Amino acid sequence: MTRSLRTAGLVATAALLAAAGLVPASPAHAAALTVDVSCESLGHYAVLCERTIAGGVAPFKTRWYYNGNYFAGQDDKAFTSWSCTLSGPNSYKATVTDAVGASATDTSGVGCRSGNP
């Protein structure tokens, strides 16, 4: 009896949410996946980068690259910090893949500073 009441309650809740338009978008209706990478020099030969995801279908997989080299230890981080070189170039890239296989990439270049921020 309790199980059937719970099931009926879940069905009623789902129907109510669907009628109110509060059900998450299905993958077919999700907005296009985009990613934005922004980085800033922290001084002392360090850079902090952040990636911001919009659209797509969760969960997301993030891969980080520094000067074209992939760093597995930075996977799936929204924020990451790097050592940098004054001689540059310093290029920071994030590639994000969503649950349905869509991917987006963005790159940020920022100068490296040796002194205080």
N, C-alpha and C positions, 0 to 999 in steps of 0.2 A: 504494500500500500504506500509506504513512504517513498519508495523508488518511483512509482508511477506519478505521485504528486510532484516530486522533484523534476521528473521528465516533463510533465505538463507545464510546470512553472518555467522551465528553461525554454520550451517551445513558445510559450506566451511572451516571454521576455524578448526572444529573438524576433518574433513577429512585431512587437511594439517598437523595437529599435529600427527594424527595417521600414516600418511605416513612418517613423519620424525622420528617416534619412540619416541615422546615426551609425549605420553599418559601414565599416571601412571599405574603401574602393577595392574592387576585385582587380587582379593583375591586369586584366584587359582594359580597365578604366583608369589605371593609375597614371599620374602625370609623368612626363618624360624625366628620366634620371639626369640630374646635373650635380656637379661637385665644384666647389670653389676652394682654392688653396690660398691662404694668406700667410705670409711669413714676416718676421721682424727680427732685426739684429738685437741681441741682448748684451752686446759688448763681450769682452773677454773671450773672443773667438767662438761665440755660440749664437745659434739662430733657433727661434721657436716658430713652429709652423702649426697651423690649424686647418682642418678640412671641414667644410660644411656641406651636407648632403641635402638636396631637395628632390622631391618626386621619388619615383621608383617604388620598389616593393621590398620591404624589410624581410629578412635580415640582410645586412650589407657586409661585403668583404672589402677591406681597404688594403692596398699594397703601396708602400712608400718607396720612392727612389731619390737618391741624392747624386747629382751630376751623372744621371743615367744608370746608376748602379742600384739594383734592388736590395733592400735590407729587410729580410724576413723578420727580424726582431722587432720591427716597427709595425707589423701587421695589425690591422683593425684598431689602431689608435686614432682618436679624434685630434689629439695634440701630440706633437713629437718635437724633440729638440735634437740639434745636430751640432757637431763641431764644424767650423768653417775655416776657410783659408783666405787670407787677405788678397792673394793673387787672383782669386776667382777663376773661372766663373762659378757661381754657386747657384745651382738650379735644384729646386725641390718640387717633386711631382707626386701626386696621389692618383691612383687609378682605383675606382670604386666599381664593384660589380654587385648587382642586386639579386634577389631570390629567383628571378626569371631569366637571368643571364644578360640583362642589359648592362652596359658599362659606360662610364664617363671618366674623363681625365682632365686634370687642370695642373698647371705648372706655375710656380712663382720663383722669381729670381730676386735676391736681396743681397745687398753688399754686406760684407763682413767687417766688424769693428773690433779693434783690439782693446780699447779702453772701456771705461764705465759706460753704461747705457745712457 
